[in-house]
Amino acid sequence: MPFFALGIYFLFKKNISNKFLSCAYLAHVLFDLLYLVLIKESYMLNFYEEICIVYDLAVGIILLNLRKSQK
């Protein structure tokens, strides 16, 4: 639910910092890992959690690097 609320917030926010957005993606990696470990019978496709983890981690790292290069 928190990620859904943040998504709605980002729809209306015009200026979003890369630091905040990268932290949100990296927090979602933690959520995905917990979901993968704790939920035994998922309604998702078998490989979805792994793909989501890789995607969120990659985007979070890219956004952190963009933030560093903008300084």
Residue frames as qw, qx, qy, qz and C-alpha x, y, z in Angstrom:
[[0.000, 0.881, 0.473, 0.000, 0.00, 0.00, 0.00],
 [0.288, -0.773, 0.074, 0.561, 2.77, 2.55, 0.71],
 [0.351, -0.147, 0.590, 0.712, 4.21, 2.08, -2.76],
 [0.157, 0.630, 0.687, 0.325, 0.79, 2.63, -4.31],
 [0.158, -0.917, -0.272, 0.244, 0.40, 5.87, -2.34],
 [0.359, -0.566, 0.331, 0.665, 3.87, 7.02, -3.43],
 [0.344, 0.218, 0.701, 0.586, 2.99, 6.24, -7.04],
 [0.047, 0.836, 0.529, 0.141, -0.09, 8.45, -6.84],
 [0.311, -0.832, -0.006, 0.460, 2.01, 11.17, -5.20],
 [0.413, -0.283, 0.513, 0.697, 4.53, 11.02, -8.06],
 [0.305, 0.562, 0.668, 0.381, 1.73, 11.44, -10.60],
 [0.038, -0.940, -0.323, -0.100, 0.94, 14.90, -9.24],
 [0.470, -0.735, 0.166, 0.459, 4.40, 16.03, -8.16],
 [0.586, 0.808, -0.055, 0.015, 6.27, 17.95, -10.87],
 [0.274, 0.731, -0.564, 0.268, 9.74, 18.08, -9.35],
 [0.937, -0.346, 0.008, -0.051, 10.95, 14.82, -7.81],
 [0.122, -0.786, 0.604, 0.038, 14.49, 14.46, -6.48],
 [0.704, 0.328, -0.625, -0.077, 16.56, 11.56, -7.76],
 [0.054, 0.297, -0.814, 0.496, 17.62, 10.78, -4.20],
 [0.575, 0.013, 0.470, -0.669, 14.04, 10.32, -3.02],
 [0.829, 0.315, -0.187, -0.422, 13.07, 8.30, -6.08],
 [0.522, 0.394, -0.749, 0.106, 16.14, 6.05, -5.82],
 [0.178, -0.203, 0.777, -0.569, 15.39, 5.42, -2.15],
 [0.739, 0.138, 0.226, -0.619, 11.84, 4.44, -3.09],
 [0.785, 0.369, -0.451, -0.212, 13.10, 1.95, -5.70],
 [0.318, 0.353, -0.815, 0.331, 15.63, 0.48, -3.27],
 [0.436, -0.105, 0.606, -0.657, 12.96, 0.18, -0.57],
 [0.837, 0.223, -0.048, -0.498, 10.83, -1.71, -3.06],
 [0.555, 0.384, -0.737, 0.047, 13.72, -4.16, -3.52],
 [0.085, -0.199, 0.811, -0.544, 13.49, -4.91, 0.21],
 [0.675, 0.122, 0.291, -0.666, 9.74, -5.37, -0.09],
 [0.781, 0.357, -0.402, -0.318, 10.20, -7.75, -3.04],
 [0.342, 0.346, -0.839, 0.246, 12.80, -9.78, -1.15],
 [0.325, -0.071, 0.698, -0.634, 10.55, -10.11, 1.88],
 [0.762, 0.248, 0.039, -0.597, 7.63, -11.04, -0.36],
 [0.653, 0.396, -0.629, -0.144, 9.74, -13.69, -2.09],
 [0.210, 0.244, -0.864, 0.387, 10.87, -15.23, 1.20],
 [0.280, 0.023, 0.659, -0.698, 7.72, -14.91, 3.32],
 [0.711, 0.283, 0.101, -0.636, 4.89, -15.55, 0.88],
 [0.445, -0.155, 0.869, 0.152, 4.80, -19.23, -0.05],
 [0.383, 0.475, 0.759, 0.229, 1.83, -19.24, -2.42],
 [0.004, -0.429, 0.083, 0.899, 1.99, -16.13, -4.54],
 [0.579, 0.640, 0.454, -0.223, -0.57, -15.10, -7.12],
 [0.176, 0.804, -0.386, -0.416, 2.28, -13.74, -9.28],
 [0.853, 0.430, -0.296, -0.005, 4.04, -15.60, -12.07],
 [0.904, -0.295, -0.080, 0.300, 6.94, -17.71, -10.79],
 [0.648, 0.116, 0.025, 0.753, 9.65, -15.41, -12.13],
 [0.016, 0.870, 0.251, 0.423, 7.95, -12.04, -11.54],
 [0.545, -0.828, -0.007, 0.131, 9.49, -11.34, -8.14],
 [0.720, -0.235, 0.270, 0.595, 13.02, -11.96, -9.41],
 [0.388, 0.526, 0.359, 0.666, 12.50, -9.72, -12.44],
 [0.212, -0.916, -0.213, -0.266, 11.02, -6.99, -10.24],
 [0.670, -0.653, 0.078, 0.346, 13.97, -7.21, -7.83],
 [0.632, 0.026, 0.329, 0.701, 16.51, -6.87, -10.66],
 [0.188, 0.704, 0.370, 0.577, 14.60, -4.01, -12.29],
 [0.368, -0.911, -0.157, -0.104, 14.10, -2.05, -9.06],
 [0.704, -0.506, 0.151, 0.476, 17.73, -2.54, -8.04],
 [0.550, 0.240, 0.357, 0.716, 19.01, -1.42, -11.45],
 [0.030, 0.804, 0.307, 0.508, 16.80, 1.69, -11.56],
 [0.535, -0.834, -0.097, 0.094, 17.65, 2.59, -7.95],
 [0.689, -0.324, 0.226, 0.607, 21.40, 2.37, -8.66],
 [0.401, 0.458, 0.382, 0.695, 21.08, 4.32, -11.91],
 [0.165, -0.894, -0.262, -0.323, 19.17, 7.10, -10.14],
 [0.627, -0.710, 0.039, 0.318, 21.79, 7.24, -7.39],
 [0.627, -0.039, 0.324, 0.707, 24.52, 7.56, -10.03],
 [0.188, 0.702, 0.379, 0.574, 22.58, 10.31, -11.79],
 [0.395, -0.904, -0.163, -0.021, 22.34, 12.18, -8.52],
 [0.678, -0.485, 0.181, 0.522, 26.09, 11.94, -8.01],
 [0.514, 0.227, 0.402, 0.723, 26.82, 13.16, -11.54],
 [0.015, 0.843, 0.369, 0.391, 24.52, 16.19, -11.12],
 [0.514, -0.799, -0.100, 0.295, 26.55, 17.52, -8.18]]
